[in-house]
Amino acid sequence: MVIKILLADDHSVLREGMRNLLEREKDLKVVGEADNGEEAVKLVSELQPDVVLMDIVMPKLSGVEATRQIKQISPATHILILTAYDDTS
């Protein structure tokens, strides 16, 4: 069984790196990439991935809100939220 993955992050370099890393595994396939939350929701509807790797901070629609919408339209899709904050406080 091949696991279909959608990458959702507004940083193209991160998406490219994740794609390269994930596609080294024979049972993982990146089926799409979204650079904002709205596009992630749209692509989940079209592509029906098994897993979405989601950034929290994205333009147009946050990763949190995109996750809510995705779970409404595709409850079986698993979502992993990946994020990094540079907080010096």
C-alpha positions in Angstrom: 0.0 0.0 0.0 1.3 3.4 -0.9 0.5 6.3 1.4 -0.5 9.5 -0.4 0.8 12.7 1.1 -0.1 16.4 0.6 2.5 18.9 1.7 1.0 22.2 2.9 3.6 24.9 3.7 4.2 28.4 2.4 7.9 27.9 2.1 8.8 26.2 -1.2 12.3 25.2 0.0 10.8 23.3 2.9 8.2 21.6 0.7 10.9 20.6 -1.8 13.1 19.2 1.0 10.2 17.2 2.5 9.2 15.9 -0.9 12.8 14.7 -1.5 13.0 13.1 1.9 9.6 11.4 1.8 9.8 10.1 -1.8 13.0 8.1 -0.9 10.6 5.6 0.7 8.9 3.3 -1.7 5.6 3.3 0.2 5.2 7.1 0.3 4.1 9.3 -2.5 3.7 13.1 -2.5 0.5 13.7 -4.5 0.4 17.5 -4.2 1.7 20.7 -2.6 -0.1 23.7 -1.3 1.4 27.1 -0.4 -1.5 28.3 1.6 -4.4 27.0 3.7 -7.1 27.6 1.2 -5.2 25.6 -1.5 -4.6 22.8 1.0 -8.4 22.4 1.6 -9.0 22.5 -2.1 -6.3 19.9 -2.9 -7.5 17.5 -0.2 -11.0 17.6 -1.8 -9.5 16.9 -5.2 -6.6 14.5 -4.4 -7.9 12.6 -1.3 -4.5 12.1 0.3 -4.1 9.8 3.3 -1.9 12.3 5.2 -1.4 16.0 5.1 1.8 17.5 6.5 0.5 21.0 7.6 2.2 24.1 8.7 0.3 26.2 11.2 1.2 29.7 10.0 0.2 30.1 6.4 -1.4 32.9 4.3 -5.1 33.0 3.3 -6.1 30.4 5.9 -4.2 29.3 8.9 -3.1 25.7 9.3 -5.4 25.3 12.3 -8.5 26.5 10.3 -7.5 24.5 7.2 -7.3 21.4 9.4 -10.8 22.0 10.7 -12.1 22.3 7.2 -10.2 19.3 6.0 -11.5 17.1 8.8 -15.1 18.2 7.8 -14.7 17.3 4.1 -12.4 14.3 4.6 -12.6 12.8 8.1 -10.3 9.8 7.1 -7.4 12.1 6.2 -4.7 12.2 8.8 -3.1 15.5 9.5 0.4 16.1 11.0 1.1 19.7 12.0 4.7 20.6 11.6 5.8 24.1 12.6 8.8 26.0 14.0 8.8 29.2 15.9 11.8 31.4 16.7 10.7 32.8 20.0 13.4 34.4 22.1 11.1 35.5 25.0 
